[in-house]
C-alpha cells in the first residue's frame, strides 16, 4: 500500500509539474528567506537560466532586484514587501535582472502562502508569478506615439484655418503692392512675401503630416515625375554631391497629388544631402514591385499587392539603430539646432500614407541610408485629348461673370473681392450661409459661380451649395479651404473635377482657379482665348 501511495504521489507531482510548465507565466517559489525553491519552464526562460539547478537555493530577490539597502529584502519593490511583511503585492511594470545581466520588463504578482509564524522555520512561502511585457510596452509606446501624432495633427488643423486666413491676406496684399524695384521699400515688401511663403510651406507640411490636407488626385507616371524634378533636385544638392537617377524600364502609374509627390522627392533628397558630410552620391530609383503573400522575405509590413517603388539612397553617415524608429516623428531631427524643423520626413510619411502607400527606412552608421516608398500601382487610363493653355493665359483673361463670394473672415473676404474685381468680375459678397441665401433670393441677375469657404459657422460651404441647388440654383463652385479634416465628410481626397482652392492662395492662383471652373464643369482649361 505504501509503495502504491508513493507511485500515486509521484504521478501527481509529474502532472502538476507538466501543468505548471505548460503555462506561459513564469512561476517562482520562495521560502521565508527569499531563496528560490521552485521554477517552472517559463520562469527559467524569463531569467535566462538553463536548468532548475541554476536557481536552486538562490536568493531570488538579490538576483532579480539587487538591493541597495543593507537590510535583508530592504527594497521597496513588491517582492521585498511580500517577503518582509507577508502581504500580497502586484507590480504592473518593473524590471528583473537576468542571469546574463540584461534586464527584462515584467508585470508580476506575489502571493504569500502557508501558515508559518514568520520565525524562519521554512513554513512561510511566497509564490511569484510574472509575465514578460516587453512586447506590450513596445505596442503601448507605439500607441502613445500615434496618439501624440494625432494630437499634434488636431492642433495643427485647429490653428491652420486661422493661420492660413492670415497668410492669404498677407500674400495677396503683398501682390497688390506693385512697387518699382528702384523704390527702397521694394526690398521690405519682397521680404514679407518670402517670409509668408515660408510660413505657408510650414503649414502645408504640418497638414500633410496630419493627413489634414485636401489632395488633388490624378494619374501620374512616377518615371515622368522623377525626370521632371531631376533638374530642380540637382540644384538642391551641393557641388560635391552627385545625383543619379535609375528609372524602371517598365513605366508605373500611381494616383497621387502632383505637388505632394514632388514634395516627397524634395524632402528625401534634402535629407540625403544633409547626411553626406563631404563627397557623396544620391541615387533615385523607380521600380514596379509585386509583393506576394508567399514571398520568402517581403518588405516588412507591406501588404501583398502591386506597387510602384521609389527609392532614395545615399552613402552618408547613416542613422543609429536606436533612432530609426523616431525618424518619422514630427519635430525630431538629428541636425544641429537651427538646421532643420524636423518636419521633412514626418511630411513624407503623411503624404505617402494618405494615398495608401508605405514608407520604410534602412540604415547603418557609416554605410548610408535607404528610404523605400511603395505607392499602390494603377492601370494607366487613356490620356485626355483636350487642349490646354497655360495658367498665365488664364490669369490674363478678364471675366464678365457674376460671382457669389461667401467667406466669414472679413480680411480674406475683402481681399478676395478686390482681386476678383480687378479681373472684371461682378462680385456679391456674404459673410455666412444665411446672408448668401438672402443675396441669392434678391439677386436681379443669376450667379455664374459660387466661391465659398468650406468651414463656416452654422452652415458649411458644402451645405450652402446644396441649399442653393435645392432652390433651383445649379451653380459651379470653388471651395476655399485652409483645413478640413473632420469637417467635410468625403472631401479629404478630392478628384480633379471639384473646384478647390487651398489657403493660403495668391491672386494668380485665385484668378486661375476661377477661370478654369467657369470655363469647364470638369475643371479643365479648354484651348480657347478670352477677350
QUIRAMO-V157056 format. One record per residue. RES is the residue in three letters. SS is DSSP state (helix for helix, strand for strand, loop for the rest). OMEGA is omega as a letter, one per 40 degrees, with the letter a starting at -180 (999 if undefined). BURIAL is I if it has 24 or more other C-alpha atoms within 12 Angstrom, else O. Layout:
res/ss/omega/burial
RES/SS/OMEGA/BURIAL
RES/SS/OMEGA/BURIAL
//
This chain:
res/ss/omega/burial
UNK/loop/a/O
UNK/helix/i/O
UNK/helix/i/O
UNK/helix/i/O
UNK/helix/i/O
UNK/helix/i/O
UNK/helix/i/O
UNK/helix/i/O
UNK/helix/i/O
UNK/helix/i/O
UNK/helix/i/O
UNK/helix/i/O
UNK/helix/i/O
UNK/helix/i/O
UNK/helix/i/O
UNK/helix/a/O
UNK/helix/i/O
UNK/helix/i/O
UNK/helix/a/O
UNK/helix/i/O
UNK/helix/a/I
UNK/helix/a/O
UNK/loop/i/O
UNK/loop/i/O
UNK/loop/i/I
UNK/strand/i/I
UNK/strand/a/I
UNK/strand/i/I
UNK/strand/a/I
UNK/strand/i/I
UNK/strand/a/I
UNK/loop/i/I
UNK/loop/i/I
UNK/loop/i/I
UNK/strand/a/I
UNK/strand/i/I
UNK/strand/a/I
UNK/strand/i/I
UNK/strand/i/I
UNK/loop/a/I
UNK/helix/i/I
UNK/helix/i/I
UNK/helix/i/I
UNK/helix/i/I
UNK/helix/a/I
UNK/helix/a/I
UNK/helix/i/I
UNK/loop/i/I
UNK/loop/a/I
UNK/loop/a/O
UNK/loop/i/O
UNK/helix/i/I
UNK/helix/i/O
UNK/helix/a/O
UNK/helix/a/I
UNK/loop/i/O
UNK/loop/i/O
UNK/loop/i/I
UNK/strand/a/I
UNK/helix/a/I
UNK/helix/i/I
UNK/helix/i/I
UNK/helix/a/I
UNK/helix/a/I
UNK/loop/i/I
UNK/loop/a/I
UNK/loop/i/O
UNK/loop/a/O
UNK/loop/i/O
UNK/loop/i/O
UNK/loop/i/O
UNK/loop/i/O
UNK/loop/a/I
UNK/loop/a/O
UNK/loop/a/O
UNK/loop/a/O
UNK/loop/a/I
UNK/helix/a/I
UNK/helix/i/I
UNK/helix/i/I
UNK/helix/a/I
UNK/helix/a/I
UNK/helix/a/I
UNK/helix/a/I
UNK/helix/a/O
UNK/loop/a/I
UNK/loop/i/O
UNK/loop/i/I
UNK/strand/a/I
UNK/strand/i/I
UNK/strand/a/I
UNK/strand/i/O
UNK/strand/i/O
UNK/strand/i/I
UNK/strand/i/I
UNK/strand/i/I
UNK/strand/a/I
UNK/loop/a/I
UNK/loop/a/I
UNK/loop/i/O
UNK/loop/i/O
UNK/loop/a/O
UNK/strand/i/O
UNK/strand/i/I
UNK/strand/a/I
UNK/strand/i/I
UNK/strand/a/I
UNK/strand/i/I
UNK/strand/i/I
UNK/strand/a/I
UNK/strand/i/I
UNK/strand/i/I
UNK/strand/i/I
UNK/loop/a/O
UNK/loop/a/O
UNK/loop/a/O
UNK/loop/i/O
UNK/loop/a/O
UNK/loop/i/O
UNK/loop/a/O
UNK/loop/i/O
UNK/loop/i/O
UNK/loop/a/O
UNK/loop/i/I
UNK/strand/i/I
UNK/strand/i/I
UNK/strand/i/I
UNK/strand/i/I
UNK/strand/a/I
UNK/strand/i/I
UNK/strand/i/I
UNK/strand/a/I
UNK/loop/a/I
UNK/helix/a/O
UNK/helix/i/O
UNK/helix/i/O
UNK/helix/i/O
UNK/helix/i/O
UNK/helix/i/O
UNK/helix/i/O
UNK/helix/i/O
UNK/helix/i/O
UNK/helix/i/O
UNK/helix/i/O
UNK/helix/i/O
UNK/helix/i/O
UNK/helix/i/O
UNK/helix/i/O
UNK/helix/i/I
UNK/helix/i/I
UNK/helix/i/O
UNK/helix/i/I
UNK/helix/i/I
UNK/helix/i/I
UNK/helix/i/O
UNK/helix/i/I
UNK/helix/a/I
UNK/helix/a/I
UNK/helix/a/O
UNK/helix/a/I
UNK/helix/a/I
UNK/helix/a/I
UNK/helix/i/I
UNK/helix/i/I
UNK/helix/i/I
UNK/helix/a/I
UNK/helix/i/I
UNK/helix/i/I
UNK/helix/a/I
UNK/helix/a/I
UNK/helix/a/I
UNK/helix/a/I
UNK/helix/i/I
UNK/helix/i/I
UNK/helix/i/I
UNK/helix/i/O
UNK/loop/a/O
UNK/loop/a/O
UNK/loop/i/O
UNK/loop/a/O
UNK/loop/i/O
UNK/loop/i/O
UNK/loop/a/O
UNK/loop/i/O
UNK/loop/a/O
UNK/helix/a/O
UNK/helix/a/O
UNK/helix/i/O
UNK/helix/i/I
UNK/helix/i/I
UNK/helix/i/O
UNK/helix/i/O
UNK/helix/a/I
UNK/helix/i/O
UNK/helix/i/O
UNK/helix/i/I
UNK/helix/i/I
UNK/helix/i/O
UNK/helix/i/I
UNK/helix/i/I
UNK/helix/i/I
UNK/helix/i/I
UNK/helix/i/I
UNK/helix/i/I
UNK/helix/i/I
UNK/helix/a/I
UNK/helix/i/I
UNK/helix/i/I
UNK/helix/a/I
UNK/loop/i/I
UNK/loop/a/I
UNK/loop/a/I
UNK/loop/i/I
UNK/loop/a/I
UNK/strand/i/I
UNK/strand/a/I
UNK/strand/i/I
UNK/strand/i/I
UNK/strand/a/I
UNK/strand/i/I
UNK/strand/a/I
UNK/helix/i/I
UNK/helix/a/I
UNK/helix/i/I
UNK/helix/i/I
UNK/helix/i/I
UNK/helix/a/O
UNK/helix/a/O
UNK/helix/a/I
UNK/helix/a/I
UNK/helix/i/O
UNK/helix/a/O
UNK/helix/i/I
UNK/helix/i/I
UNK/helix/a/O
UNK/helix/a/I
UNK/loop/a/I
UNK/loop/a/O
UNK/loop/a/O
UNK/loop/i/O
UNK/strand/a/I
UNK/strand/i/I
UNK/strand/i/I
UNK/strand/i/I
UNK/strand/i/I
UNK/strand/a/O
UNK/loop/i/I
UNK/loop/i/I
UNK/loop/i/O
UNK/loop/a/O
UNK/loop/i/I
UNK/loop/a/I
UNK/strand/i/I
UNK/strand/i/I
UNK/strand/a/I
UNK/strand/i/I
UNK/strand/a/I
UNK/helix/a/I
UNK/helix/i/I
UNK/helix/i/I
UNK/helix/i/I
UNK/helix/i/I
UNK/helix/i/I
UNK/helix/i/I
UNK/helix/a/I
UNK/helix/a/I
UNK/helix/a/I
UNK/helix/i/I
UNK/helix/i/I
UNK/helix/i/I
UNK/helix/i/I
UNK/helix/i/I
UNK/helix/a/I
UNK/helix/i/I
UNK/helix/a/I
UNK/loop/a/I
UNK/loop/a/O
UNK/loop/i/O
UNK/loop/i/O
UNK/strand/a/I
UNK/strand/i/I
UNK/strand/a/I
UNK/strand/i/I
UNK/strand/a/I
UNK/strand/i/I
UNK/strand/i/I
UNK/strand/i/I
UNK/strand/a/I
UNK/strand/i/I
UNK/strand/i/O
UNK/strand/a/I
UNK/loop/i/O
UNK/loop/a/O
UNK/loop/i/O
UNK/loop/a/O
UNK/loop/a/O
UNK/loop/i/O
UNK/loop/i/O
UNK/loop/a/I
UNK/loop/i/O
UNK/loop/i/O
UNK/loop/i/I
UNK/loop/i/O
UNK/loop/a/O
UNK/strand/a/O
UNK/strand/a/I
UNK/strand/i/I
UNK/strand/a/I
UNK/strand/i/I
UNK/strand/a/I
UNK/strand/i/I
UNK/strand/a/I
UNK/strand/i/I
UNK/strand/i/I
UNK/loop/a/I
UNK/loop/a/I
UNK/loop/i/I
UNK/loop/a/I
UNK/loop/i/I
UNK/loop/a/O
UNK/helix/a/O
UNK/helix/i/O
UNK/helix/a/O
UNK/helix/a/I
UNK/loop/a/O
UNK/loop/a/I
UNK/loop/a/I
UNK/loop/i/I
UNK/loop/i/I
UNK/loop/i/I
UNK/loop/i/I
UNK/loop/i/I
UNK/loop/i/I
UNK/loop/a/I
UNK/loop/i/O
UNK/loop/a/O
UNK/loop/i/O
UNK/loop/a/O
UNK/loop/i/O
UNK/loop/a/O
UNK/loop/a/I
UNK/loop/a/I
UNK/loop/a/I
UNK/helix/a/I
UNK/helix/i/I
UNK/helix/i/I
UNK/helix/i/I
UNK/helix/a/I
UNK/helix/a/I
UNK/helix/a/I
UNK/helix/a/I
UNK/helix/a/I
UNK/helix/a/I
UNK/helix/i/I
UNK/loop/i/I
UNK/loop/a/I
UNK/loop/a/I
UNK/strand/i/I
UNK/strand/a/I
UNK/strand/a/I
UNK/strand/i/I
UNK/strand/a/I
UNK/strand/i/I
UNK/strand/i/O
UNK/loop/i/O
UNK/loop/a/O
UNK/loop/i/O
UNK/strand/a/I
UNK/strand/i/I
UNK/strand/i/I
UNK/strand/i/I
UNK/strand/a/I
UNK/strand/a/I
UNK/strand/i/I
UNK/strand/i/I
UNK/strand/a/I
UNK/loop/i/I
UNK/strand/i/O
UNK/loop/a/O
UNK/loop/i/O
UNK/loop/i/O
UNK/loop/i/O
UNK/loop/i/O
UNK/loop/a/O
UNK/loop/a/O
UNK/loop/i/O
UNK/loop/a/O
UNK/loop/i/O
UNK/loop/a/O
UNK/loop/i/O
UNK/helix/a/O
UNK/helix/i/O
UNK/helix/i/O
UNK/helix/a/I
UNK/helix/a/I
UNK/helix/a/O
UNK/loop/i/I
UNK/loop/a/I
UNK/loop/i/I
UNK/loop/a/O
UNK/loop/i/I
UNK/strand/a/I
UNK/strand/i/I
UNK/strand/a/I
UNK/strand/a/I
UNK/strand/a/I
UNK/loop/a/I
UNK/loop/i/I
UNK/loop/a/I
UNK/helix/a/O
UNK/helix/i/O
UNK/helix/a/I
UNK/helix/a/I
UNK/helix/i/I
UNK/helix/a/I
UNK/helix/i/I
UNK/helix/a/I
UNK/helix/i/I
UNK/helix/a/I
UNK/helix/i/I
UNK/helix/i/I
UNK/helix/i/O
UNK/loop/i/I
UNK/loop/a/O
UNK/loop/i/I
UNK/strand/a/I
UNK/strand/i/I
UNK/strand/a/I
UNK/strand/i/I
UNK/strand/a/I
UNK/loop/i/I
UNK/loop/a/I
UNK/helix/a/I
UNK/helix/i/I
UNK/helix/a/O
UNK/helix/i/I
UNK/helix/i/I
UNK/helix/i/O
UNK/helix/i/I
UNK/helix/a/I
UNK/helix/a/O
UNK/helix/a/O
UNK/loop/i/O
UNK/loop/i/O
UNK/loop/a/O
UNK/loop/i/O
UNK/loop/i/I
UNK/loop/a/I
UNK/strand/i/I
UNK/strand/i/I
UNK/strand/a/I
UNK/strand/i/I
UNK/strand/a/I
UNK/loop/a/I
UNK/loop/i/I
UNK/loop/i/I
UNK/loop/i/O
UNK/loop/a/O
UNK/loop/i/I
UNK/loop/i/I
UNK/helix/i/I
UNK/helix/i/I
UNK/helix/i/I
UNK/helix/i/I
UNK/helix/i/I
UNK/helix/i/O
UNK/helix/i/O
UNK/helix/i/I
UNK/helix/i/O
UNK/helix/i/O
UNK/loop/i/O
UNK/loop/a/O
UNK/loop/i/I
UNK/loop/a/O
UNK/loop/i/I
UNK/strand/a/I
UNK/strand/i/I
UNK/strand/i/I
UNK/strand/i/I
UNK/strand/a/I
UNK/strand/i/I
UNK/loop/i/I
UNK/loop/a/I
UNK/loop/a/I
UNK/loop/i/I
UNK/loop/a/O
UNK/loop/a/I
UNK/loop/a/I
UNK/loop/i/O
UNK/loop/a/O
UNK/loop/i/I
UNK/loop/i/I
UNK/strand/a/I
UNK/strand/i/I
UNK/strand/a/O
UNK/loop/a/I
UNK/loop/a/O
UNK/loop/i/I
UNK/strand/a/I
UNK/strand/i/I
UNK/strand/a/I
UNK/strand/i/I
UNK/loop/e/I
UNK/loop/a/I
UNK/loop/i/I
UNK/loop/i/I
UNK/helix/a/I
UNK/helix/a/I
UNK/helix/i/I
UNK/helix/a/I
UNK/helix/a/I
UNK/helix/a/I
UNK/helix/i/I
UNK/helix/a/I
UNK/helix/i/I
UNK/helix/a/I
UNK/helix/i/I
UNK/helix/a/I
UNK/helix/a/I
UNK/loop/a/I
UNK/loop/i/I
UNK/loop/i/O
UNK/loop/i/I
UNK/loop/i/I
UNK/loop/a/I
UNK/loop/a/I
UNK/loop/i/O
UNK/loop/a/O
UNK/loop/i/O
UNK/loop/a/O
UNK/loop/999/O
//
